[in-house]
Amino acid sequence: MTAQTLRGDVAVLVPAAGAGVRLGPGGPKALRELAGEPLLVHAVRRLSVAPSVGQIVVAAPAGDVEAVCGLLAPVAGVTVVAGGSSRQASVAAALAAADPGLGIVLVHDAARALAPPELVERVAAAVRSGLPAVIPVLAVVDTIKQVDDAGRVVGTVDRAVLRAVQTPQGFRRDVLTAAHAAAVDEHTDDAGLAEKLGVPVHTVEGDEAALKITRPLDLTIAAAILRS
C-alpha cells in the first residue's frame, strides 16, 4: 500500500488517546478493530483522501506513539504525538504540533471512523468562506424529555431546535488556539470552548455514516455500513 500524500490547506487533529471504557474491555478505543482494522486506520484513511487536508496530527496513547506511527505509515504521512489525560489535553497537544502555516484546523474523533471525505470538505469549505467555527450536525429524530434527579419527567424539549453534533469540527487556527488558551474547565467538544469565548459557531449538514462508535452495538452498526 502506498501512503497518501497530503497537499491541502487544512490541518486535522485526531485525539486518539481515550480508553473507551463504554466499548468494553480491551485496549485504547482508537485501536479497537472494525472489520479487521483499528478505528484509527479507518478514520485516517478517509481523512487522507479529502483534498483539503494538508496535515493529520494524531494524539496517541502516551505509551503507543511508536506503534501508532508504524500502524499509520502505510496509510498517510501522519504526525503522531503523545496525547494527554483528557480529550481536551490531547487536542491541545496535537494543535501544538500542527503546521503553523495551515490556517484552518479541524478536530476529528477517531471514534467517528467512517466520516466520509465529503463531510471533511463541507466543514473545511465553510471555514474557508470566512466562518470562525463550524460544526456538522444532524436533526434530532427522537422525542427528548427533561428529567429531574429522581428520574421524573419535568418537561418535553422541542426537538425542532435541537441538533446532534458530529466531527470533524472546523476552526480558524487563531480561534481554536485562543479557545484552548482560555479554557478553565473540561468540555466534551471544541465548539464548546469557542462558545465560551463568545465566538459564533455555525453549522453544516452532518452525515449519518459519521456515527460515534462508543458501545459494542455501534461496532455492529459500523460494520454494516462498511458492508453496504
Contacts in CASP RR format, 6 or more apart in sequence:
PFRMAT RR
TARGET T0000
AUTHOR 0000-0000-0000
METHOD contacts of the structure
MODEL  1
MTAQTLRGDVAVLVPAAGAGVRLGPGGPKALRELAGEPLLVHAVRRLSVA
PSVGQIVVAAPAGDVEAVCGLLAPVAGVTVVAGGSSRQASVAAALAAADP
GLGIVLVHDAARALAPPELVERVAAAVRSGLPAVIPVLAVVDTIKQVDDA
GRVVGTVDRAVLRAVQTPQGFRRDVLTAAHAAAVDEHTDDAGLAEKLGVP
VHTVEGDEAALKITRPLDLTIAAAILRS
1 74 0 8 1.000
1 75 0 8 1.000
2 74 0 8 1.000
3 73 0 8 1.000
3 74 0 8 1.000
3 75 0 8 1.000
3 76 0 8 1.000
3 77 0 8 1.000
4 45 0 8 1.000
4 48 0 8 1.000
4 49 0 8 1.000
4 75 0 8 1.000
4 76 0 8 1.000
4 77 0 8 1.000
5 76 0 8 1.000
5 77 0 8 1.000
6 48 0 8 1.000
6 53 0 8 1.000
6 54 0 8 1.000
6 55 0 8 1.000
6 56 0 8 1.000
6 76 0 8 1.000
6 77 0 8 1.000
7 54 0 8 1.000
8 51 0 8 1.000
8 52 0 8 1.000
8 53 0 8 1.000
8 54 0 8 1.000
9 52 0 8 1.000
9 54 0 8 1.000
9 102 0 8 1.000
9 103 0 8 1.000
9 104 0 8 1.000
9 128 0 8 1.000
10 52 0 8 1.000
10 53 0 8 1.000
10 54 0 8 1.000
10 55 0 8 1.000
10 102 0 8 1.000
10 103 0 8 1.000
10 104 0 8 1.000
10 105 0 8 1.000
10 106 0 8 1.000
10 120 0 8 1.000
10 124 0 8 1.000
11 54 0 8 1.000
11 55 0 8 1.000
11 56 0 8 1.000
11 57 0 8 1.000
11 98 0 8 1.000
11 99 0 8 1.000
11 102 0 8 1.000
11 103 0 8 1.000
11 104 0 8 1.000
11 105 0 8 1.000
11 106 0 8 1.000
11 173 0 8 1.000
12 47 0 8 1.000
12 53 0 8 1.000
12 54 0 8 1.000
12 55 0 8 1.000
12 56 0 8 1.000
12 57 0 8 1.000
12 105 0 8 1.000
12 106 0 8 1.000
12 107 0 8 1.000
12 108 0 8 1.000
12 120 0 8 1.000
12 168 0 8 1.000
13 57 0 8 1.000
13 59 0 8 1.000
13 91 0 8 1.000
13 94 0 8 1.000
13 95 0 8 1.000
13 98 0 8 1.000
13 105 0 8 1.000
13 106 0 8 1.000
13 107 0 8 1.000
13 108 0 8 1.000
14 40 0 8 1.000
14 43 0 8 1.000
14 44 0 8 1.000
14 47 0 8 1.000
14 56 0 8 1.000
14 57 0 8 1.000
14 58 0 8 1.000
14 59 0 8 1.000
14 94 0 8 1.000
14 107 0 8 1.000
14 108 0 8 1.000
14 109 0 8 1.000
14 110 0 8 1.000
15 59 0 8 1.000
15 83 0 8 1.000
15 87 0 8 1.000
15 90 0 8 1.000
15 91 0 8 1.000
15 94 0 8 1.000
15 107 0 8 1.000
15 109 0 8 1.000
15 110 0 8 1.000
16 28 0 8 1.000
16 29 0 8 1.000
16 30 0 8 1.000
16 31 0 8 1.000
16 40 0 8 1.000
16 58 0 8 1.000
16 59 0 8 1.000
16 60 0 8 1.000
16 61 0 8 1.000
16 68 0 8 1.000
16 90 0 8 1.000
16 110 0 8 1.000
17 28 0 8 1.000
17 30 0 8 1.000
17 59 0 8 1.000
17 60 0 8 1.000
17 61 0 8 1.000
17 62 0 8 1.000
17 82 0 8 1.000
17 83 0 8 1.000
17 84 0 8 1.000
17 87 0 8 1.000
17 90 0 8 1.000
18 28 0 8 1.000
18 29 0 8 1.000
18 30 0 8 1.000
18 61 0 8 1.000
18 87 0 8 1.000
18 90 0 8 1.000
19 27 0 8 1.000
19 28 0 8 1.000
19 29 0 8 1.000
20 28 0 8 1.000
20 29 0 8 1.000
20 32 0 8 1.000
20 214 0 8 1.000
22 214 0 8 1.000
22 215 0 8 1.000
23 29 0 8 1.000
23 32 0 8 1.000
23 213 0 8 1.000
23 214 0 8 1.000
23 215 0 8 1.000
23 216 0 8 1.000
23 218 0 8 1.000
23 219 0 8 1.000
24 216 0 8 1.000
26 32 0 8 1.000
28 61 0 8 1.000
28 64 0 8 1.000
29 39 0 8 1.000
29 110 0 8 1.000
29 111 0 8 1.000
29 213 0 8 1.000
30 38 0 8 1.000
30 39 0 8 1.000
30 40 0 8 1.000
30 43 0 8 1.000
30 60 0 8 1.000
30 110 0 8 1.000
30 111 0 8 1.000
31 38 0 8 1.000
31 39 0 8 1.000
31 40 0 8 1.000
31 61 0 8 1.000
31 64 0 8 1.000
31 68 0 8 1.000
31 71 0 8 1.000
32 38 0 8 1.000
32 39 0 8 1.000
32 213 0 8 1.000
32 219 0 8 1.000
33 39 0 8 1.000
34 42 0 8 1.000
34 113 0 8 1.000
34 213 0 8 1.000
34 219 0 8 1.000
34 222 0 8 1.000
34 223 0 8 1.000
34 226 0 8 1.000
35 223 0 8 1.000
35 226 0 8 1.000
38 71 0 8 1.000
39 110 0 8 1.000
39 111 0 8 1.000
39 113 0 8 1.000
39 213 0 8 1.000
40 58 0 8 1.000
40 68 0 8 1.000
40 71 0 8 1.000
40 72 0 8 1.000
40 110 0 8 1.000
40 113 0 8 1.000
41 71 0 8 1.000
41 72 0 8 1.000
41 75 0 8 1.000
42 113 0 8 1.000
42 114 0 8 1.000
43 108 0 8 1.000
43 109 0 8 1.000
43 110 0 8 1.000
43 112 0 8 1.000
43 113 0 8 1.000
43 115 0 8 1.000
44 56 0 8 1.000
44 58 0 8 1.000
44 72 0 8 1.000
44 75 0 8 1.000
44 76 0 8 1.000
44 78 0 8 1.000
45 75 0 8 1.000
45 76 0 8 1.000
46 113 0 8 1.000
46 114 0 8 1.000
46 115 0 8 1.000
46 116 0 8 1.000
46 117 0 8 1.000
46 120 0 8 1.000
47 53 0 8 1.000
47 56 0 8 1.000
47 76 0 8 1.000
47 108 0 8 1.000
47 117 0 8 1.000
47 120 0 8 1.000
47 168 0 8 1.000
48 56 0 8 1.000
48 75 0 8 1.000
48 76 0 8 1.000
48 77 0 8 1.000
49 117 0 8 1.000
50 117 0 8 1.000
50 120 0 8 1.000
50 121 0 8 1.000
50 124 0 8 1.000
51 117 0 8 1.000
51 121 0 8 1.000
52 104 0 8 1.000
52 120 0 8 1.000
52 121 0 8 1.000
52 124 0 8 1.000
52 125 0 8 1.000
52 128 0 8 1.000
53 120 0 8 1.000
53 124 0 8 1.000
54 99 0 8 1.000
54 102 0 8 1.000
55 79 0 8 1.000
55 98 0 8 1.000
55 99 0 8 1.000
55 102 0 8 1.000
56 76 0 8 1.000
56 77 0 8 1.000
56 78 0 8 1.000
56 79 0 8 1.000
57 78 0 8 1.000
57 79 0 8 1.000
57 80 0 8 1.000
57 81 0 8 1.000
57 94 0 8 1.000
57 95 0 8 1.000
57 97 0 8 1.000
57 98 0 8 1.000
58 68 0 8 1.000
58 72 0 8 1.000
58 78 0 8 1.000
58 79 0 8 1.000
58 80 0 8 1.000
58 81 0 8 1.000
58 94 0 8 1.000
58 110 0 8 1.000
59 81 0 8 1.000
59 82 0 8 1.000
59 83 0 8 1.000
59 84 0 8 1.000
59 90 0 8 1.000
59 91 0 8 1.000
59 93 0 8 1.000
59 94 0 8 1.000
60 67 0 8 1.000
60 68 0 8 1.000
60 80 0 8 1.000
60 81 0 8 1.000
60 82 0 8 1.000
60 83 0 8 1.000
61 68 0 8 1.000
61 82 0 8 1.000
61 83 0 8 1.000
62 82 0 8 1.000
62 83 0 8 1.000
62 84 0 8 1.000
63 82 0 8 1.000
65 80 0 8 1.000
65 81 0 8 1.000
65 82 0 8 1.000
68 80 0 8 1.000
69 78 0 8 1.000
69 80 0 8 1.000
72 78 0 8 1.000
72 80 0 8 1.000
79 97 0 8 1.000
79 98 0 8 1.000
81 93 0 8 1.000
81 94 0 8 1.000
81 96 0 8 1.000
81 97 0 8 1.000
82 93 0 8 1.000
83 89 0 8 1.000
83 90 0 8 1.000
83 93 0 8 1.000
83 94 0 8 1.000
84 90 0 8 1.000
84 93 0 8 1.000
86 186 0 8 1.000
87 188 0 8 1.000
88 180 0 8 1.000
88 183 0 8 1.000
88 186 0 8 1.000
88 187 0 8 1.000
88 193 0 8 1.000
91 107 0 8 1.000
91 180 0 8 1.000
91 190 0 8 1.000
92 180 0 8 1.000
95 105 0 8 1.000
95 176 0 8 1.000
95 177 0 8 1.000
95 180 0 8 1.000
98 105 0 8 1.000
98 173 0 8 1.000
100 173 0 8 1.000
102 173 0 8 1.000
103 172 0 8 1.000
103 173 0 8 1.000
103 174 0 8 1.000
104 124 0 8 1.000
104 127 0 8 1.000
104 128 0 8 1.000
104 170 0 8 1.000
104 171 0 8 1.000
104 172 0 8 1.000
104 173 0 8 1.000
105 170 0 8 1.000
105 171 0 8 1.000
105 172 0 8 1.000
105 173 0 8 1.000
105 176 0 8 1.000
106 120 0 8 1.000
106 123 0 8 1.000
106 124 0 8 1.000
106 167 0 8 1.000
106 168 0 8 1.000
106 169 0 8 1.000
106 170 0 8 1.000
106 171 0 8 1.000
107 167 0 8 1.000
107 168 0 8 1.000
107 169 0 8 1.000
107 170 0 8 1.000
107 171 0 8 1.000
107 176 0 8 1.000
107 189 0 8 1.000
107 190 0 8 1.000
108 115 0 8 1.000
108 120 0 8 1.000
108 167 0 8 1.000
108 168 0 8 1.000
108 169 0 8 1.000
109 167 0 8 1.000
109 212 0 8 1.000
111 212 0 8 1.000
111 213 0 8 1.000
111 214 0 8 1.000
112 166 0 8 1.000
112 167 0 8 1.000
112 210 0 8 1.000
112 211 0 8 1.000
112 212 0 8 1.000
112 213 0 8 1.000
113 213 0 8 1.000
113 222 0 8 1.000
114 209 0 8 1.000
114 210 0 8 1.000
114 211 0 8 1.000
114 222 0 8 1.000
114 225 0 8 1.000
114 226 0 8 1.000
115 166 0 8 1.000
115 167 0 8 1.000
115 168 0 8 1.000
115 207 0 8 1.000
115 209 0 8 1.000
115 210 0 8 1.000
116 207 0 8 1.000
116 209 0 8 1.000
116 210 0 8 1.000
118 207 0 8 1.000
119 136 0 8 1.000
119 166 0 8 1.000
119 168 0 8 1.000
119 206 0 8 1.000
119 207 0 8 1.000
119 209 0 8 1.000
119 210 0 8 1.000
120 168 0 8 1.000
122 136 0 8 1.000
122 204 0 8 1.000
122 205 0 8 1.000
122 206 0 8 1.000
123 134 0 8 1.000
123 135 0 8 1.000
123 136 0 8 1.000
123 168 0 8 1.000
123 169 0 8 1.000
123 170 0 8 1.000
123 204 0 8 1.000
124 170 0 8 1.000
126 134 0 8 1.000
126 170 0 8 1.000
126 202 0 8 1.000
126 204 0 8 1.000
127 133 0 8 1.000
127 134 0 8 1.000
127 170 0 8 1.000
127 171 0 8 1.000
127 172 0 8 1.000
130 172 0 8 1.000
131 200 0 8 1.000
131 202 0 8 1.000
132 171 0 8 1.000
132 172 0 8 1.000
132 175 0 8 1.000
132 194 0 8 1.000
132 199 0 8 1.000
132 200 0 8 1.000
133 169 0 8 1.000
133 170 0 8 1.000
133 171 0 8 1.000
133 172 0 8 1.000
133 175 0 8 1.000
133 191 0 8 1.000
133 194 0 8 1.000
133 199 0 8 1.000
133 200 0 8 1.000
133 201 0 8 1.000
133 202 0 8 1.000
134 169 0 8 1.000
134 170 0 8 1.000
134 171 0 8 1.000
134 201 0 8 1.000
134 202 0 8 1.000
134 203 0 8 1.000
134 204 0 8 1.000
135 165 0 8 1.000
135 166 0 8 1.000
135 167 0 8 1.000
135 169 0 8 1.000
135 170 0 8 1.000
135 189 0 8 1.000
135 191 0 8 1.000
135 201 0 8 1.000
135 202 0 8 1.000
135 203 0 8 1.000
135 204 0 8 1.000
136 165 0 8 1.000
136 166 0 8 1.000
136 167 0 8 1.000
136 168 0 8 1.000
136 169 0 8 1.000
136 203 0 8 1.000
136 204 0 8 1.000
136 205 0 8 1.000
136 206 0 8 1.000
136 207 0 8 1.000
136 210 0 8 1.000
137 163 0 8 1.000
137 164 0 8 1.000
137 165 0 8 1.000
137 166 0 8 1.000
137 203 0 8 1.000
137 204 0 8 1.000
137 205 0 8 1.000
137 206 0 8 1.000
138 163 0 8 1.000
138 164 0 8 1.000
138 166 0 8 1.000
138 205 0 8 1.000
138 206 0 8 1.000
138 207 0 8 1.000
138 208 0 8 1.000
139 159 0 8 1.000
139 162 0 8 1.000
139 163 0 8 1.000
139 164 0 8 1.000
140 159 0 8 1.000
140 162 0 8 1.000
140 163 0 8 1.000
140 164 0 8 1.000
141 159 0 8 1.000
142 159 0 8 1.000
143 156 0 8 1.000
143 159 0 8 1.000
144 156 0 8 1.000
144 157 0 8 1.000
144 159 0 8 1.000
144 162 0 8 1.000
145 153 0 8 1.000
145 155 0 8 1.000
145 156 0 8 1.000
145 157 0 8 1.000
146 153 0 8 1.000
146 154 0 8 1.000
146 155 0 8 1.000
146 156 0 8 1.000
146 157 0 8 1.000
147 153 0 8 1.000
147 154 0 8 1.000
148 154 0 8 1.000
163 203 0 8 1.000
165 189 0 8 1.000
165 191 0 8 1.000
166 206 0 8 1.000
166 207 0 8 1.000
166 210 0 8 1.000
166 212 0 8 1.000
167 189 0 8 1.000
167 210 0 8 1.000
169 189 0 8 1.000
169 190 0 8 1.000
169 191 0 8 1.000
170 176 0 8 1.000
171 179 0 8 1.000
171 190 0 8 1.000
171 194 0 8 1.000
175 194 0 8 1.000
175 197 0 8 1.000
175 199 0 8 1.000
176 190 0 8 1.000
176 193 0 8 1.000
176 194 0 8 1.000
178 197 0 8 1.000
179 190 0 8 1.000
179 192 0 8 1.000
179 193 0 8 1.000
179 194 0 8 1.000
179 196 0 8 1.000
179 197 0 8 1.000
179 199 0 8 1.000
180 190 0 8 1.000
180 193 0 8 1.000
182 193 0 8 1.000
182 196 0 8 1.000
182 197 0 8 1.000
183 193 0 8 1.000
183 196 0 8 1.000
187 193 0 8 1.000
187 196 0 8 1.000
191 201 0 8 1.000
192 201 0 8 1.000
194 201 0 8 1.000
195 201 0 8 1.000
209 225 0 8 1.000
211 218 0 8 1.000
211 221 0 8 1.000
211 222 0 8 1.000
211 225 0 8 1.000
212 218 0 8 1.000
213 219 0 8 1.000
213 222 0 8 1.000
END
